[in-house]
Amino acid sequence: MDFFDKITKKASKAYKITADKTEKFAKDTKIKIKMNDLKQQINELYEEIGKKVYEKHIIGEEISIKNDLEEELTKIDVLADEIETLLNQSLDLNDKKQCKICSTLIGKDDKYCYNCGAKQEDENQTAQDNEDQMTIEEIKEDKDKTSLEKTVEVESHVNPDADGTIDIKDEGYDEDNEDEIDDEEN
Ligand SMILES: [Zn+2]
């Protein structure tokens, strides 16, 4: 019975994974169909713009982007935003994302782009990163203080010795000098 229980469990687990994959694929397909639809709408707007430009050319008038094309251009802006949102949804379903610098497709959790090397700032992680950096800076500050204190300590220990050394050196130097002078005189 145990054996059959295990097999049933394994089978239902495999079934669940397959079902999840199928659901993902169906969602992704829907997103891609919607994206294509939006791209088609943008192409139609491009056509409208082209027509308007040509009509102005026929009657020998300048075209004004502000007066003649603003409606079409605003529509394209909105459609492009929608496409980008859908693209990100599709990438997310496939555990991928676009590099923010070079747009290469990389893994969803990748910290760096394998193509251009750019660090991928995760919106959710930025706050955490800042906190981490603060902590590191605080630790550094503490370390600096400690080493400064150490330096002061070391200097105060060294000072008497250093004075002694300098005295000896000075004497030695003078003696040598006298010798040299003596040698020159002789
Ligand atoms: Zn990149």
Backbone and ligand atoms as CSV (ligand in chain L), in Angstrom:
chain,resi,resn,atom,element,x,y,z
A,1,MET,N,N,0.840,-1.209,0.000
A,1,MET,CA,C,0.000,0.000,0.000
A,1,MET,C,C,0.879,1.265,0.000
A,2,ASP,N,N,1.938,1.206,0.827
A,2,ASP,CA,C,2.847,2.344,0.891
A,2,ASP,C,C,3.396,2.687,-0.493
A,3,PHE,N,N,3.784,1.591,-1.185
A,3,PHE,CA,C,4.362,1.753,-2.515
A,3,PHE,C,C,3.390,2.467,-3.457
A,4,PHE,N,N,2.139,2.023,-3.424
A,4,PHE,CA,C,1.140,2.623,-4.312
A,4,PHE,C,C,0.815,4.058,-3.902
A,5,ASP,N,N,0.818,4.278,-2.581
A,5,ASP,CA,C,0.603,5.643,-2.083
A,5,ASP,C,C,1.650,6.584,-2.653
A,6,LYS,N,N,2.911,6.108,-2.602
A,6,LYS,CA,C,4.025,6.934,-3.090
A,6,LYS,C,C,3.843,7.263,-4.569
A,7,ILE,N,N,3.500,6.223,-5.328
A,7,ILE,CA,C,3.321,6.413,-6.769
A,7,ILE,C,C,2.209,7.418,-7.037
A,8,THR,N,N,1.116,7.305,-6.302
A,8,THR,CA,C,-0.010,8.224,-6.486
A,8,THR,C,C,0.418,9.655,-6.169
A,9,LYS,N,N,1.166,9.783,-5.065
A,9,LYS,CA,C,1.631,11.118,-4.674
A,9,LYS,C,C,2.532,11.713,-5.762
A,10,LYS,N,N,3.465,10.884,-6.228
A,10,LYS,CA,C,4.389,11.342,-7.274
A,10,LYS,C,C,3.627,11.754,-8.521
A,11,ALA,N,N,2.647,10.926,-8.895
A,11,ALA,CA,C,1.879,11.186,-10.111
A,11,ALA,C,C,1.100,12.485,-9.975
A,12,SER,N,N,0.505,12.702,-8.799
A,12,SER,CA,C,-0.301,13.919,-8.650
A,12,SER,C,C,0.605,15.144,-8.606
A,13,LYS,N,N,1.828,14.960,-8.064
A,13,LYS,CA,C,2.799,16.067,-8.054
A,13,LYS,C,C,3.199,16.416,-9.490
A,14,ALA,N,N,3.490,15.374,-10.272
A,14,ALA,CA,C,3.861,15.578,-11.677
A,14,ALA,C,C,2.707,16.217,-12.438
A,15,TYR,N,N,1.503,15.762,-12.109
A,15,TYR,CA,C,0.325,16.327,-12.775
A,15,TYR,C,C,0.218,17.812,-12.459
A,16,LYS,N,N,0.476,18.165,-11.178
A,16,LYS,CA,C,0.359,19.560,-10.753
A,16,LYS,C,C,1.384,20.432,-11.496
A,17,ILE,N,N,2.629,19.911,-11.601
A,17,ILE,CA,C,3.674,20.659,-12.304
A,17,ILE,C,C,3.263,20.882,-13.761
A,18,THR,N,N,2.763,19.805,-14.396
A,18,THR,CA,C,2.323,19.919,-15.790
A,18,THR,C,C,1.184,20.929,-15.906
A,19,ALA,N,N,0.241,20.856,-14.959
A,19,ALA,CA,C,-0.903,21.770,-14.997
A,19,ALA,C,C,-0.431,23.209,-14.835
A,20,ASP,N,N,0.521,23.432,-13.899
A,20,ASP,CA,C,1.073,24.776,-13.693
A,20,ASP,C,C,1.730,25.287,-14.964
A,21,LYS,N,N,2.509,24.390,-15.594
A,21,LYS,CA,C,3.206,24.779,-16.827
A,21,LYS,C,C,2.212,25.138,-17.919
A,22,THR,N,N,1.160,24.305,-18.036
A,22,THR,CA,C,0.142,24.549,-19.058
A,22,THR,C,C,-0.542,25.881,-18.802
A,23,GLU,N,N,-0.840,26.144,-17.514
A,23,GLU,CA,C,-1.510,27.396,-17.154
A,23,GLU,C,C,-0.612,28.583,-17.495
A,24,LYS,N,N,0.671,28.458,-17.156
A,24,LYS,CA,C,1.649,29.505,-17.474
A,24,LYS,C,C,1.688,29.768,-18.971
A,25,PHE,N,N,1.768,28.664,-19.722
A,25,PHE,CA,C,1.857,28.767,-21.184
A,25,PHE,C,C,0.616,29.459,-21.741
A,26,ALA,N,N,-0.568,29.094,-21.202
A,26,ALA,CA,C,-1.830,29.687,-21.674
A,26,ALA,C,C,-1.846,31.184,-21.382
A,27,LYS,N,N,-1.407,31.542,-20.150
A,27,LYS,CA,C,-1.351,32.958,-19.762
A,27,LYS,C,C,-0.410,33.720,-20.688
A,28,ASP,N,N,0.770,33.113,-20.905
A,28,ASP,CA,C,1.790,33.762,-21.733
A,28,ASP,C,C,1.278,33.968,-23.158
A,29,THR,N,N,0.572,32.955,-23.670
A,29,THR,CA,C,0.035,33.058,-25.027
A,29,THR,C,C,-0.973,34.199,-25.111
A,30,LYS,N,N,-1.841,34.289,-24.105
A,30,LYS,CA,C,-2.834,35.373,-24.067
A,30,LYS,C,C,-2.133,36.730,-24.093
A,31,ILE,N,N,-1.102,36.858,-23.272
A,31,ILE,CA,C,-0.362,38.119,-23.192
A,31,ILE,C,C,0.233,38.463,-24.554
A,32,LYS,N,N,0.812,37.426,-25.212
A,32,LYS,CA,C,1.472,37.679,-26.500
A,32,LYS,C,C,0.460,38.064,-27.583
A,33,ILE,N,N,-0.723,37.463,-27.540
A,33,ILE,CA,C,-1.767,37.823,-28.514
A,33,ILE,C,C,-2.171,39.285,-28.309
A,34,LYS,N,N,-2.339,39.659,-27.039
A,34,LYS,CA,C,-2.721,41.047,-26.704
A,34,LYS,C,C,-1.628,42.023,-27.172
A,35,MET,N,N,-0.370,41.633,-26.947
A,35,MET,CA,C,0.736,42.500,-27.371
A,35,MET,C,C,0.722,42.714,-28.877
A,36,ASN,N,N,0.493,41.621,-29.619
A,36,ASN,CA,C,0.456,41.729,-31.078
A,36,ASN,C,C,-0.676,42.639,-31.534
A,37,ASP,N,N,-1.811,42.542,-30.824
A,37,ASP,CA,C,-2.959,43.387,-31.139
A,37,ASP,C,C,-2.599,44.863,-30.950
A,38,LEU,N,N,-1.933,45.152,-29.835
A,38,LEU,CA,C,-1.552,46.534,-29.551
A,38,LEU,C,C,-0.535,47.044,-30.584
A,39,LYS,N,N,0.402,46.141,-30.958
A,39,LYS,CA,C,1.401,46.532,-31.970
A,39,LYS,C,C,0.720,46.851,-33.297
A,40,GLN,N,N,-0.310,46.077,-33.621
A,40,GLN,CA,C,-1.072,46.327,-34.849
A,40,GLN,C,C,-1.752,47.698,-34.787
A,41,GLN,N,N,-2.293,48.009,-33.601
A,41,GLN,CA,C,-2.936,49.329,-33.428
A,41,GLN,C,C,-1.919,50.451,-33.621
A,42,ILE,N,N,-0.710,50.230,-33.109
A,42,ILE,CA,C,0.337,51.250,-33.300
A,42,ILE,C,C,0.655,51.404,-34.786
A,43,ASN,N,N,0.750,50.285,-35.501
A,43,ASN,CA,C,1.035,50.345,-36.935
A,43,ASN,C,C,-0.037,51.127,-37.690
A,44,GLU,N,N,-1.302,50.947,-37.275
A,44,GLU,CA,C,-2.399,51.692,-37.916
A,44,GLU,C,C,-2.246,53.190,-37.670
A,45,LEU,N,N,-1.805,53.541,-36.458
A,45,LEU,CA,C,-1.595,54.958,-36.140
A,45,LEU,C,C,-0.440,55.533,-36.965
A,46,TYR,N,N,0.633,54.717,-37.126
A,46,TYR,CA,C,1.745,55.151,-37.991
A,46,TYR,C,C,1.212,55.471,-39.390
A,47,GLU,N,N,0.320,54.628,-39.876
A,47,GLU,CA,C,-0.262,54.820,-41.207
A,47,GLU,C,C,-1.031,56.130,-41.277
A,48,GLU,N,N,-1.857,56.382,-40.235
A,48,GLU,CA,C,-2.618,57.635,-40.136
A,48,GLU,C,C,-1.674,58.832,-40.227
A,49,ILE,N,N,-0.584,58.743,-39.444
A,49,ILE,CA,C,0.386,59.842,-39.403
A,49,ILE,C,C,0.973,60.047,-40.812
A,50,GLY,N,N,1.362,58.939,-41.447
A,50,GLY,CA,C,1.928,59.013,-42.787
A,50,GLY,C,C,0.974,59.661,-43.784
A,51,LYS,N,N,-0.283,59.258,-43.689
A,51,LYS,CA,C,-1.313,59.818,-44.577
A,51,LYS,C,C,-1.425,61.323,-44.390
A,52,LYS,N,N,-1.510,61.746,-43.122
A,52,LYS,CA,C,-1.656,63.174,-42.807
A,52,LYS,C,C,-0.465,63.974,-43.351
A,53,VAL,N,N,0.745,63.411,-43.151
A,53,VAL,CA,C,1.951,64.103,-43.632
A,53,VAL,C,C,1.874,64.246,-45.163
A,54,TYR,N,N,1.466,63.173,-45.838
A,54,TYR,CA,C,1.426,63.206,-47.306
A,54,TYR,C,C,0.364,64.200,-47.796
A,55,GLU,N,N,-0.807,64.232,-47.124
A,55,GLU,CA,C,-1.876,65.160,-47.518
A,55,GLU,C,C,-1.403,66.608,-47.393
A,56,LYS,N,N,-0.677,66.896,-46.311
A,56,LYS,CA,C,-0.126,68.245,-46.132
A,56,LYS,C,C,0.855,68.559,-47.263
A,57,HIS,N,N,1.641,67.567,-47.639
A,57,HIS,CA,C,2.620,67.751,-48.718
A,57,HIS,C,C,1.904,68.080,-50.031
A,58,ILE,N,N,0.782,67.389,-50.295
A,58,ILE,CA,C,0.033,67.603,-51.546
A,58,ILE,C,C,-0.467,69.041,-51.644
A,59,ILE,N,N,-0.992,69.575,-50.515
A,59,ILE,CA,C,-1.523,70.953,-50.570
A,59,ILE,C,C,-0.441,71.983,-50.247
A,60,GLY,N,N,0.801,71.511,-50.124
A,60,GLY,CA,C,1.926,72.427,-49.938
A,60,GLY,C,C,1.946,73.130,-48.610
A,61,GLU,N,N,1.523,72.412,-47.545
A,61,GLU,CA,C,1.535,73.022,-46.204
A,61,GLU,C,C,2.525,72.298,-45.294
A,62,GLU,N,N,3.046,73.066,-44.329
A,62,GLU,CA,C,3.893,72.455,-43.297
A,62,GLU,C,C,3.003,71.671,-42.343
A,63,ILE,N,N,3.504,70.559,-41.826
A,63,ILE,CA,C,2.729,69.813,-40.824
A,63,ILE,C,C,3.169,70.233,-39.424
A,64,SER,N,N,2.198,70.411,-38.547
A,64,SER,CA,C,2.520,70.760,-37.160
A,64,SER,C,C,2.264,69.549,-36.275
A,65,ILE,N,N,3.331,69.097,-35.625
A,65,ILE,CA,C,3.191,67.922,-34.754
A,65,ILE,C,C,2.153,68.207,-33.676
A,66,LYS,N,N,2.256,69.411,-33.090
A,66,LYS,CA,C,1.361,69.779,-31.988
A,66,LYS,C,C,-0.100,69.813,-32.453
A,67,ASN,N,N,-0.363,70.468,-33.611
A,67,ASN,CA,C,-1.763,70.642,-34.036
A,67,ASN,C,C,-2.317,69.450,-34.796
A,68,ASP,N,N,-1.481,68.812,-35.605
A,68,ASP,CA,C,-2.011,67.794,-36.528
A,68,ASP,C,C,-1.860,66.362,-36.020
A,69,LEU,N,N,-0.831,66.090,-35.212
A,69,LEU,CA,C,-0.515,64.684,-34.904
A,69,LEU,C,C,-0.593,64.324,-33.426
A,70,GLU,N,N,-0.983,65.317,-32.593
A,70,GLU,CA,C,-0.911,65.058,-31.152
A,70,GLU,C,C,-1.770,63.872,-30.723
A,71,GLU,N,N,-2.960,63.757,-31.309
A,71,GLU,CA,C,-3.875,62.678,-30.918
A,71,GLU,C,C,-3.234,61.313,-31.194
A,72,GLU,N,N,-2.722,61.151,-32.402
A,72,GLU,CA,C,-2.113,59.863,-32.783
A,72,GLU,C,C,-0.894,59.557,-31.905
A,73,LEU,N,N,-0.070,60.596,-31.686
A,73,LEU,CA,C,1.165,60.366,-30.915
A,73,LEU,C,C,0.855,59.997,-29.469
A,74,THR,N,N,-0.174,60.654,-28.885
A,74,THR,CA,C,-0.545,60.322,-27.507
A,74,THR,C,C,-1.056,58.888,-27.426
A,75,LYS,N,N,-1.881,58.493,-28.423
A,75,LYS,CA,C,-2.382,57.113,-28.459
A,75,LYS,C,C,-1.223,56.119,-28.520
A,76,ILE,N,N,-0.211,56.434,-29.346
A,76,ILE,CA,C,0.948,55.528,-29.459
A,76,ILE,C,C,1.678,55.429,-28.123
A,77,ASP,N,N,1.833,56.577,-27.436
A,77,ASP,CA,C,2.487,56.560,-26.116
A,77,ASP,C,C,1.771,55.596,-25.174
A,78,VAL,N,N,0.423,55.697,-25.148
A,78,VAL,CA,C,-0.365,54.853,-24.235
A,78,VAL,C,C,-0.201,53.382,-24.615
A,79,LEU,N,N,-0.304,53.093,-25.923
A,79,LEU,CA,C,-0.176,51.704,-26.383
A,79,LEU,C,C,1.208,51.144,-26.059
A,80,ALA,N,N,2.234,51.964,-26.245
A,80,ALA,CA,C,3.605,51.509,-25.977
A,80,ALA,C,C,3.782,51.170,-24.503
A,81,ASP,N,N,3.174,51.988,-23.633
A,81,ASP,CA,C,3.228,51.701,-22.190
A,81,ASP,C,C,2.555,50.368,-21.881
A,82,GLU,N,N,1.383,50.155,-22.511
A,82,GLU,CA,C,0.656,48.899,-22.278
A,82,GLU,C,C,1.484,47.707,-22.740
A,83,ILE,N,N,2.131,47.852,-23.906
A,83,ILE,CA,C,2.963,46.760,-24.437
A,83,ILE,C,C,4.101,46.456,-23.470
A,84,GLU,N,N,4.703,47.505,-22.917
A,84,GLU,CA,C,5.818,47.282,-22.002
A,84,GLU,C,C,5.361,46.532,-20.752
A,85,THR,N,N,4.193,46.923,-20.240
A,85,THR,CA,C,3.648,46.230,-19.058
A,85,THR,C,C,3.423,44.756,-19.369
A,86,LEU,N,N,2.816,44.482,-20.541
A,86,LEU,CA,C,2.554,43.093,-20.939
A,86,LEU,C,C,3.856,42.322,-21.126
A,87,LEU,N,N,4.842,42.983,-21.728
A,87,LEU,CA,C,6.135,42.321,-21.943
A,87,LEU,C,C,6.743,41.894,-20.608
A,88,ASN,N,N,6.675,42.807,-19.632
A,88,ASN,CA,C,7.226,42.472,-18.312
A,88,ASN,C,C,6.465,41.328,-17.660
A,89,GLN,N,N,5.134,41.304,-17.862
A,89,GLN,CA,C,4.328,40.188,-17.324
A,89,GLN,C,C,4.759,38.870,-17.943
A,90,SER,N,N,4.969,38.908,-19.273
A,90,SER,CA,C,5.362,37.693,-19.995
A,90,SER,C,C,6.749,37.227,-19.537
A,91,LEU,N,N,7.666,38.178,-19.374
A,91,LEU,CA,C,9.017,37.822,-18.920
A,91,LEU,C,C,8.960,37.231,-17.524
A,92,ASP,N,N,8.137,37.838,-16.682
A,92,ASP,CA,C,7.999,37.376,-15.299
A,92,ASP,C,C,7.497,35.930,-15.260
A,93,LEU,N,N,6.532,35.618,-16.132
A,93,LEU,CA,C,6.002,34.241,-16.212
A,93,LEU,C,C,7.112,33.256,-16.575
A,94,ASN,N,N,8.052,33.704,-17.393
A,94,ASN,CA,C,9.143,32.831,-17.841
A,94,ASN,C,C,10.408,32.994,-16.996
A,95,ASP,N,N,10.248,33.620,-15.798
A,95,ASP,CA,C,11.372,33.840,-14.882
A,95,ASP,C,C,12.510,34.618,-15.537
A,96,LYS,N,N,12.135,35.594,-16.352
A,96,LYS,CA,C,13.151,36.423,-17.006
A,96,LYS,C,C,12.840,37.901,-16.796
A,97,LYS,N,N,13.827,38.731,-17.061
A,97,LYS,CA,C,13.621,40.180,-17.061
A,97,LYS,C,C,14.600,40.796,-18.052
A,98,GLN,N,N,14.364,42.079,-18.353
A,98,GLN,CA,C,15.251,42.769,-19.294
A,98,GLN,C,C,16.280,43.578,-18.524
A,99,CYS,N,N,17.532,43.555,-18.992
A,99,CYS,CA,C,18.550,44.419,-18.406
A,99,CYS,C,C,18.105,45.864,-18.590
A,100,LYS,N,N,18.225,46.654,-17.505
A,100,LYS,CA,C,17.738,48.034,-17.570
A,100,LYS,C,C,18.633,48.919,-18.439
A,101,ILE,N,N,19.827,48.447,-18.743
A,101,ILE,CA,C,20.743,49.250,-19.550
A,101,ILE,C,C,20.700,48.814,-21.021
A,102,CYS,N,N,20.914,47.505,-21.298
A,102,CYS,CA,C,21.060,47.076,-22.700
A,102,CYS,C,C,19.883,46.225,-23.190
A,103,SER,N,N,18.876,45.997,-22.326
A,103,SER,CA,C,17.642,45.282,-22.702
A,103,SER,C,C,17.837,43.798,-23.022
A,104,THR,N,N,19.018,43.260,-22.747
A,104,THR,CA,C,19.223,41.820,-22.926
A,104,THR,C,C,18.334,41.050,-21.936
A,105,LEU,N,N,17.796,39.897,-22.375
A,105,LEU,CA,C,16.994,39.075,-21.469
A,105,LEU,C,C,17.912,38.332,-20.507
A,106,ILE,N,N,17.638,38.506,-19.225
A,106,ILE,CA,C,18.451,37.827,-18.206
A,106,ILE,C,C,17.514,37.159,-17.199
A,107,GLY,N,N,18.057,36.352,-16.318
A,107,GLY,CA,C,17.253,35.666,-15.305
A,107,GLY,C,C,16.609,36.657,-14.349
A,108,LYS,N,N,15.412,36.303,-13.898
A,108,LYS,CA,C,14.618,37.190,-13.034
A,108,LYS,C,C,15.405,37.622,-11.799
A,109,ASP,N,N,16.188,36.708,-11.219
A,109,ASP,CA,C,16.891,37.004,-9.971
A,109,ASP,C,C,18.361,37.375,-10.192
A,110,ASP,N,N,18.771,37.506,-11.458
A,110,ASP,CA,C,20.167,37.866,-11.723
A,110,ASP,C,C,20.469,39.238,-11.141
A,111,LYS,N,N,21.610,39.340,-10.480
A,111,LYS,CA,C,21.986,40.624,-9.875
A,111,LYS,C,C,22.765,41.479,-10.872
A,112,TYR,N,N,23.403,40.811,-11.849
A,112,TYR,CA,C,24.179,41.541,-12.853
A,112,TYR,C,C,23.810,41.041,-14.244
A,113,CYS,N,N,23.908,41.930,-15.258
A,113,CYS,CA,C,23.626,41.543,-16.639
A,113,CYS,C,C,24.867,40.833,-17.188
A,114,TYR,N,N,24.651,39.629,-17.763
A,114,TYR,CA,C,25.811,38.890,-18.293
A,114,TYR,C,C,26.344,39.526,-19.569
A,115,ASN,N,N,25.544,40.373,-20.204
A,115,ASN,CA,C,25.970,41.005,-21.454
A,115,ASN,C,C,26.779,42.284,-21.209
A,116,CYS,N,N,26.228,43.215,-20.420
A,116,CYS,CA,C,26.916,44.507,-20.229
A,116,CYS,C,C,27.457,44.671,-18.811
A,117,GLY,N,N,27.117,43.747,-17.919
A,117,GLY,CA,C,27.656,43.805,-16.560
A,117,GLY,C,C,26.942,44.766,-15.627
A,118,ALA,N,N,25.885,45.428,-16.123
A,118,ALA,CA,C,25.193,46.418,-15.289
A,118,ALA,C,C,24.530,45.745,-14.094
A,119,LYS,N,N,24.629,46.394,-12.936
A,119,LYS,CA,C,23.979,45.876,-11.747
A,119,LYS,C,C,22.480,46.092,-11.891
A,120,GLN,N,N,21.691,45.068,-11.560
A,120,GLN,CA,C,20.240,45.148,-11.698
A,120,GLN,C,C,19.642,45.519,-10.352
A,121,GLU,N,N,19.194,46.781,-10.259
A,121,GLU,CA,C,18.582,47.248,-9.022
A,121,GLU,C,C,17.164,46.713,-8.959
A,122,ASP,N,N,16.873,45.935,-7.937
A,122,ASP,CA,C,15.517,45.445,-7.722
A,122,ASP,C,C,14.799,46.475,-6.860
A,123,GLU,N,N,13.645,46.986,-7.356
A,123,GLU,CA,C,12.908,48.038,-6.629
A,123,GLU,C,C,12.684,47.634,-5.171
A,124,ASN,N,N,12.329,46.356,-4.959
A,124,ASN,CA,C,12.031,45.905,-3.604
A,124,ASN,C,C,13.290,45.845,-2.750
A,125,GLN,N,N,14.417,45.621,-3.413
A,125,GLN,CA,C,15.656,45.414,-2.662
A,125,GLN,C,C,16.420,46.700,-2.408
A,126,THR,N,N,16.077,47.771,-3.147
A,126,THR,CA,C,16.851,49.000,-3.042
A,126,THR,C,C,16.889,49.503,-1.604
A,127,ALA,N,N,15.719,49.481,-0.939
A,127,ALA,CA,C,15.657,49.971,0.437
A,127,ALA,C,C,16.564,49.118,1.328
A,128,GLN,N,N,16.485,47.813,1.142
A,128,GLN,CA,C,17.296,46.894,1.943
A,128,GLN,C,C,18.783,47.142,1.691
A,129,ASP,N,N,19.136,47.350,0.390
A,129,ASP,CA,C,20.532,47.613,0.040
A,129,ASP,C,C,21.029,48.866,0.746
A,130,ASN,N,N,20.187,49.913,0.736
A,130,ASN,CA,C,20.582,51.162,1.374
A,130,ASN,C,C,20.857,50.938,2.856
A,131,GLU,N,N,19.960,50.139,3.484
A,131,GLU,CA,C,20.155,49.843,4.903
A,131,GLU,C,C,21.482,49.124,5.114
A,132,ASP,N,N,21.752,48.144,4.225
A,132,ASP,CA,C,22.996,47.394,4.331
A,132,ASP,C,C,24.190,48.333,4.205
A,133,GLN,N,N,24.103,49.260,3.223
A,133,GLN,CA,C,25.223,50.185,2.998
A,133,GLN,C,C,25.453,51.045,4.228
A,134,MET,N,N,24.337,51.520,4.841
A,134,MET,CA,C,24.451,52.329,6.049
A,134,MET,C,C,25.214,51.553,7.105
A,135,THR,N,N,24.826,50.281,7.262
A,135,THR,CA,C,25.466,49.461,8.281
A,135,THR,C,C,26.958,49.347,8.002
A,136,ILE,N,N,27.287,49.112,6.726
A,136,ILE,CA,C,28.699,48.964,6.358
A,136,ILE,C,C,29.455,50.255,6.678
A,137,GLU,N,N,28.824,51.416,6.341
A,137,GLU,CA,C,29.480,52.693,6.609
A,137,GLU,C,C,29.693,52.896,8.105
A,138,GLU,N,N,28.642,52.513,8.876
A,138,GLU,CA,C,28.762,52.659,10.329
A,138,GLU,C,C,29.918,51.817,10.859
A,139,ILE,N,N,30.004,50.577,10.345
A,139,ILE,CA,C,31.074,49.677,10.784
A,139,ILE,C,C,32.431,50.291,10.424
A,140,LYS,N,N,32.523,50.838,9.185
A,140,LYS,CA,C,33.772,51.450,8.728
A,140,LYS,C,C,34.177,52.579,9.658
A,141,GLU,N,N,33.164,53.419,10.023
A,141,GLU,CA,C,33.419,54.559,10.894
A,141,GLU,C,C,34.009,54.080,12.219
A,142,ASP,N,N,33.380,53.026,12.746
A,142,ASP,CA,C,33.853,52.455,14.006
A,142,ASP,C,C,35.296,51.988,13.861
A,143,LYS,N,N,35.565,51.318,12.732
A,143,LYS,CA,C,36.913,50.809,12.486
A,143,LYS,C,C,37.914,51.967,12.442
A,144,ASP,N,N,37.515,53.069,11.717
A,144,ASP,CA,C,38.383,54.236,11.594
A,144,ASP,C,C,38.717,54.785,12.976
A,145,LYS,N,N,37.658,54.906,13.791
A,145,LYS,CA,C,37.859,55.431,15.145
A,145,LYS,C,C,38.859,54.558,15.896
A,146,THR,N,N,38.643,53.258,15.777
A,146,THR,CA,C,39.488,52.320,16.510
A,146,THR,C,C,40.943,52.451,16.064
A,147,SER,N,N,41.150,52.531,14.754
A,147,SER,CA,C,42.528,52.596,14.269
A,147,SER,C,C,43.164,53.937,14.647
A,148,LEU,N,N,42.321,54.997,14.689
A,148,LEU,CA,C,42.830,56.306,15.090
A,148,LEU,C,C,43.284,56.247,16.554
A,149,GLU,N,N,42.399,55.651,17.382
A,149,GLU,CA,C,42.742,55.502,18.799
A,149,GLU,C,C,44.044,54.724,18.953
A,150,LYS,N,N,44.130,53.646,18.155
A,150,LYS,CA,C,45.340,52.815,18.197
A,150,LYS,C,C,46.564,53.639,17.839
A,151,THR,N,N,46.431,54.470,16.760
A,151,THR,CA,C,47.540,55.284,16.296
A,151,THR,C,C,48.016,56.206,17.412
A,152,VAL,N,N,47.031,56.832,18.084
A,152,VAL,CA,C,47.371,57.743,19.172
A,152,VAL,C,C,48.140,56.986,20.249
A,153,GLU,N,N,47.598,55.809,20.589
A,153,GLU,CA,C,48.251,54.988,21.617
A,153,GLU,C,C,49.687,54.664,21.219
A,154,VAL,N,N,49.837,54.190,19.990
A,154,VAL,CA,C,51.155,53.775,19.501
A,154,VAL,C,C,52.114,54.958,19.522
A,155,GLU,N,N,51.619,56.127,19.063
A,155,GLU,CA,C,52.488,57.305,19.006
A,155,GLU,C,C,52.971,57.691,20.397
A,156,SER,N,N,52.031,57.615,21.376
A,156,SER,CA,C,52.424,58.019,22.728
A,156,SER,C,C,53.459,57.048,23.312
A,157,HIS,N,N,53.369,55.787,22.886
A,157,HIS,CA,C,54.367,54.811,23.333
A,157,HIS,C,C,55.705,55.066,22.652
A,158,VAL,N,N,55.630,55.420,21.375
A,158,VAL,CA,C,56.835,55.527,20.558
A,158,VAL,C,C,57.609,56.800,20.902
A,159,ASN,N,N,56.875,57.852,21.274
A,159,ASN,CA,C,57.493,59.168,21.412
A,159,ASN,C,C,58.771,59.202,22.241
A,160,PRO,N,N,58.744,58.644,23.469
A,160,PRO,CA,C,59.983,58.719,24.262
A,160,PRO,C,C,61.140,58.028,23.548
A,161,ASP,N,N,60.839,56.833,22.975
A,161,ASP,CA,C,61.869,56.085,22.254
A,161,ASP,C,C,62.404,56.903,21.090
A,162,ALA,N,N,61.438,57.532,20.367
A,162,ALA,CA,C,61.820,58.278,19.168
A,162,ALA,C,C,62.771,59.411,19.561
A,163,ASP,N,N,62.447,60.081,20.649
A,163,ASP,CA,C,63.324,61.166,21.109
A,163,ASP,C,C,64.730,60.630,21.371
A,164,GLY,N,N,64.777,59.501,22.080
A,164,GLY,CA,C,66.066,58.889,22.374
A,164,GLY,C,C,66.822,58.600,21.101
A,165,THR,N,N,66.122,58.001,20.124
A,165,THR,CA,C,66.770,57.623,18.864
A,165,THR,C,C,67.328,58.841,18.159
A,166,ILE,N,N,66.489,59.889,18.169
A,166,ILE,CA,C,66.915,61.098,17.449
A,166,ILE,C,C,68.190,61.670,18.109
A,167,ASP,N,N,68.196,61.666,19.469
A,167,ASP,CA,C,69.355,62.190,20.189
A,167,ASP,C,C,70.626,61.432,19.789
A,168,ILE,N,N,70.490,60.084,19.810
A,168,ILE,CA,C,71.649,59.254,19.488
A,168,ILE,C,C,72.118,59.539,18.059
A,169,LYS,N,N,71.076,59.580,17.166
A,169,LYS,CA,C,71.407,59.794,15.752
A,169,LYS,C,C,72.142,61.124,15.575
A,170,ASP,N,N,71.579,62.165,16.270
A,170,ASP,CA,C,72.171,63.491,16.129
A,170,ASP,C,C,73.642,63.463,16.560
A,171,GLU,N,N,73.872,62.781,17.701
A,171,GLU,CA,C,75.246,62.712,18.200
A,171,GLU,C,C,76.151,62.030,17.169
A,172,GLY,N,N,75.616,60.882,16.684
A,172,GLY,CA,C,76.362,60.108,15.700
A,172,GLY,C,C,76.669,60.943,14.477
A,173,TYR,N,N,75.631,61.667,14.034
A,173,TYR,CA,C,75.788,62.472,12.823
A,173,TYR,C,C,76.881,63.527,13.019
A,174,ASP,N,N,76.812,64.172,14.228
A,174,ASP,CA,C,77.784,65.222,14.513
A,174,ASP,C,C,79.216,64.658,14.510
A,175,GLU,N,N,79.321,63.489,15.170
A,175,GLU,CA,C,80.644,62.875,15.254
A,175,GLU,C,C,81.206,62.608,13.848
A,176,ASP,N,N,80.311,61.997,13.014
A,176,ASP,CA,C,80.737,61.688,11.638
A,176,ASP,C,C,81.192,62.960,10.942
A,177,ASN,N,N,80.338,64.000,11.126
A,177,ASN,CA,C,80.654,65.267,10.462
A,177,ASN,C,C,82.024,65.779,10.897
A,178,GLU,N,N,82.249,65.705,12.212
A,178,GLU,CA,C,83.519,66.194,12.743
A,178,GLU,C,C,84.683,65.415,12.136
A,179,ASP,N,N,84.431,64.062,12.045
A,179,ASP,CA,C,85.461,63.201,11.464
A,179,ASP,C,C,85.763,63.631,10.040
A,180,GLU,N,N,84.628,63.855,9.314
A,180,GLU,CA,C,84.815,64.211,7.895
A,180,GLU,C,C,85.598,65.530,7.776
A,181,ILE,N,N,85.165,66.460,8.662
A,181,ILE,CA,C,85.852,67.756,8.625
A,181,ILE,C,C,87.333,67.585,8.951
A,182,ASP,N,N,87.578,66.721,10.009
A,182,ASP,CA,C,88.945,66.432,10.403
A,182,ASP,C,C,89.733,65.890,9.214
A,183,ASP,N,N,89.086,64.895,8.532
A,183,ASP,CA,C,89.736,64.246,7.389
A,183,ASP,C,C,90.098,65.309,6.324
A,184,GLU,N,N,89.141,66.203,6.097
A,184,GLU,CA,C,89.362,67.228,5.054
A,184,GLU,C,C,90.550,68.137,5.449
A,185,GLU,N,N,90.561,68.439,6.781
A,185,GLU,CA,C,91.606,69.354,7.241
A,185,GLU,C,C,92.995,68.683,7.128
A,186,ASN,N,N,92.962,67.353,7.398
A,186,ASN,CA,C,94.245,66.629,7.310
A,186,ASN,C,C,94.586,66.426,5.849
L,1,ZN,ZN,ZN,22.917,44.693,-19.904
